[in-house]
Amino acid sequence: MTERRNLALLACIECVRQDTGMEAVYEYRFHPVRKWRFDVAFPEQRVALEIEGAVWTRGRHTRGKGFLGDMEKYNSATQMGWRVYRCTWQEVENGQAVELLKGALEVVGC
């Protein structure tokens, strides 16, 4: 992750905290056996954000094996009661991810 993207993600998390009072956990390991992690998670509310990288450059998340692995991860998380939201880095950088997370936390009654 570039420094610019890291700063954008930290700003996103901080905006959500300021508006909701909820603390996010970065790189949260949610599965008891697998080493899967969410990019950002609100464990008490079981809300997670996954940032899909390399969308336009055929990165890991858009090629067959990576795509199928992500499906397995997201489906397992859903079965465990998590609400998993997905966005791109562009949405983190332009503020859409903040609104997405605030709406998600509102839905679960925060």
N, C-alpha and C positions, 0 to 999 in steps of 0.2 A: 504494500500500500504506500502510495506517495505521501509526502508530508502534507501536501494540499488536501488530499482526501482524508487523511487522518484528522486534520484540523476541522474539516467540514463535518466529519462524523462526531467529533467531540462537541462542536457547536450545536449540532442536531440534538444530541443527548442532553445538553445543557438547556436548550430551549424547552424541550419536553419536561425536564425537571422543574424549571421555573414556572411553567404553566400548569403542571399537574401535581407537583410535589413528589412525584414518583422517581425513585432512583433506578437507573438502568445498570445492568451488569454487562460488561463488554466481554465477548468470547465466552459465553456461558455454556458449560457442559451440562446438557439436559438429560442425557440417556444414561441409565445405570450401568450398561455394559459397553455399548459402542462409544467411541471417542468423539462423537459428533458434538459440535458446538454451534450455538447461534451467534451471529455477528453482534447482535444486541438483544438483551432479554430483560423482561420485567417478570421475574420468577413468581412472585406472589400472585400476579394477575394471569400468569401463563400466557403472556403476549411476547412474541419474538419478531425481530426484523432480520431478514436475510438480504444482503446486498449482492445482487447478481453482477459480477464483473465480466469484462471482455465480451459484452453482448454483440458487438459489431465486428469482432476480430476472431471469431471462432475459438474463444477461450474454453477452459475446462468445463464451464457450466453449460456450454452450448453444443458440445460434441457428445456423441452417443453415450459413452461410459460415464462421463461426468453428469450428464443430464439424468440418466437412469439412477445414479447414486443419489443425486439430489431428490429425485422423486421418492426413493426409499426413505431418506431422512425426513422429508416433509410429511410423508404419510405416517411414519412411526410417531412423529411429534404430534400429529393430529389425533392419532389413536390414544396418545397419552394425555390428551386434553389441552394441548397448546393451540393457540391461534397464531399461525405463522403468516406474516406479511412479507411480501417480496418487493424490492425496488431496485433501481439502478443507481449508479454513482451520480448520475445527472440529477436524480430526484433527491439525493442527499444534499448535493451542492446547491440546488435551487430552492430548497425548503419544503418541497412536497412530502418528503419523508417525515418531517416534523408533524405536518397536518395529518398524515396517515396514522402515525403513532398516537397522537392526541385523540383522534377519532376512535382508534382501537381501544384505548384505555377507557374512553367514555362509554363504549359499548359494554365493557365488562363491569361497569359500575364504579369506576374510580373517581 
